Amino acid sequence: MMFEGIKKPGGILCLLLCFSSMASVHARSVEKQAVLAALSLNLARFTTWPERKTPALNLCVIGDNVVQESFATMDNKTINGKALRVINRSRLRYLSQCQLLYVSTLKRNVLRQVLVELKYQPILTVGENKEFLKAGGMVGLENLDGKMQININLPAVEESDLVMSSRILKLANIFEFSNPVE
């Protein structure tokens, strides 16, 4: 049996508390990612892409299972008359097929390289902090004192020929980080 070494009642209690603590951390992580996914969906609703004759809006997600699961519930929703297709990416290929790219975790140098490759393309890039903006990302979402803050790197948005609604811009902190070049 897996727990043969635990003979004391206190040991079992400790083990149960440990599992319950891990479950609580996982639940908070799932809740946080659900909020970030919903915010990303709303950002897409208030963004205008250059006219394309595509029936769907591709939302590509780079992240762990929790991140990918939180976006899965949005698959086939409608945004501005187009179906939203959620595509999980475990590899950094075919990102030019995305209209919206959500990046949860990437090493800084890899993130920077991805964002340089996507520069000038009409792909709304969304990440989880201001460091994402400094690397060339467009929108950084972060939790400050229990409230979600939207940070926008306006030059990066404008260089990609995207237009964000003034309603979003009024709610956001606007930054002007120059987009990295190759």
Backbone hydrogen bonds, N-H to C=O, Kabsch-Sander energy under -0.5 kcal/mol:
donor,donor_aa,acceptor,acceptor_aa,energy
4,E,1,M,-1.2
6,I,3,F,-1.5
7,K,5,G,-1.0
11,G,8,K,-0.5
12,I,8,K,-1.6
13,L,9,P,-2.2
14,C,10,G,-2.5
15,L,11,G,-2.3
16,L,12,I,-2.7
17,L,13,L,-2.6
18,C,14,C,-2.2
19,F,15,L,-2.3
20,S,16,L,-2.5
21,S,17,L,-2.3
22,M,18,C,-2.3
23,A,19,F,-2.3
24,S,20,S,-1.9
25,V,21,S,-2.2
26,H,22,M,-2.4
27,A,23,A,-2.4
28,R,24,S,-2.2
29,S,25,V,-2.2
30,V,26,H,-2.6
31,E,27,A,-2.5
32,K,28,R,-2.6
33,Q,29,S,-2.5
34,A,30,V,-2.2
35,V,31,E,-1.9
36,L,32,K,-2.3
37,A,33,Q,-2.5
38,A,34,A,-2.3
39,L,35,V,-2.5
40,S,36,L,-2.1
41,L,37,A,-2.1
42,N,38,A,-2.1
43,L,39,L,-2.4
44,A,40,S,-2.0
45,R,41,L,-1.6
46,F,42,N,-1.2
47,T,44,A,-1.4
48,T,163,V,-3.1
54,T,52,R,-0.8
57,L,83,A,-3.1
58,N,56,A,-0.6
59,L,57,L,-0.6
59,L,85,R,-3.1
60,C,58,N,-0.7
60,C,100,L,-3.0
61,V,87,I,-2.5
62,I,102,Y,-2.9
63,G,61,V,-0.6
68,Q,64,D,-2.6
69,E,65,N,-2.8
70,S,66,V,-1.8
71,F,67,V,-1.3
72,A,68,Q,-1.4
73,T,69,E,-0.8
74,M,71,F,-2.1
75,D,72,A,-1.4
76,N,84,L,-3.4
77,K,74,M,-2.1
79,I,82,K,-3.2
82,K,79,I,-2.0
83,A,55,P,-1.5
84,L,77,K,-3.3
85,R,57,L,-2.7
85,R,83,A,-0.6
86,V,84,L,-0.6
87,I,59,L,-2.9
87,I,85,R,-0.5
89,R,61,V,-3.1
90,S,88,N,-0.6
93,R,91,R,-1.1
97,Q,94,Y,-1.4
98,C,95,L,-1.8
99,Q,58,N,-2.6
100,L,58,N,-2.1
101,L,124,L,-3.0
102,Y,60,C,-3.0
103,V,101,L,-0.5
103,V,126,V,-3.0
104,S,62,I,-3.2
104,S,102,Y,-0.5
111,L,107,K,-3.1
112,R,108,R,-2.7
113,Q,109,N,-1.7
114,V,110,V,-2.5
115,L,111,L,-2.7
116,V,112,R,-2.1
117,E,113,Q,-2.1
118,L,114,V,-1.5
119,K,115,L,-0.6
119,K,116,V,-0.7
121,Q,118,L,-2.3
123,I,121,Q,-2.6
124,L,99,Q,-2.8
125,T,123,I,-0.6
126,V,101,L,-3.1
127,G,139,V,-3.0
132,F,129,N,-0.6
133,L,129,N,-0.8
134,K,130,K,-2.2
135,A,131,E,-1.5
136,G,133,L,-1.8
137,G,132,F,-2.6
138,M,125,T,-0.7
139,V,125,T,-2.2
140,G,151,N,-2.9
141,L,127,G,-2.3
141,L,139,V,-0.5
142,E,149,Q,-2.1
144,L,142,E,-0.7
144,L,147,K,-3.2
145,D,143,N,-0.5
147,K,144,L,-1.6
149,Q,142,E,-3.3
151,N,140,G,-2.0
151,N,149,Q,-0.6
152,I,173,N,-2.9
153,N,138,M,-3.1
154,L,152,I,-1.1
154,L,175,F,-1.7
157,V,153,N,-1.6
158,E,154,L,-2.7
159,E,155,P,-2.5
160,S,156,A,-0.8
160,S,157,V,-0.7
161,D,158,E,-1.6
162,L,157,V,-1.6
163,V,48,T,-2.1
165,S,46,F,-3.2
168,I,165,S,-0.7
169,L,165,S,-2.1
170,K,166,S,-2.1
171,L,167,R,-0.8
171,L,168,I,-0.7
172,A,168,I,-1.2
173,N,150,I,-2.7
174,I,172,A,-0.6
175,F,152,I,-3.5
